[in-house]
């Protein structure tokens, strides 16, 4: 049982590592973000809001016609 707990703790903390100052620029680049193209994501959210005809968690306003 104790070995399983130790293995679990090691597995959960294996991804934690300090980030040095010179590495932050690389990690903050656009390709590292979950959404690399914000303008495309906005257009897609608008299109989905217009197509579905409802408002969701994205904050789109308007109805099914696509107008605001």
Buried (B, 14 or more C-beta within 10 A) or exposed (E): EEEEEEEEEEEEEEEEEEEEEEEEEEEEEEEEEEEEEEEEEEEEBBEEBBEEEEEEEEEBEBEEEEEE
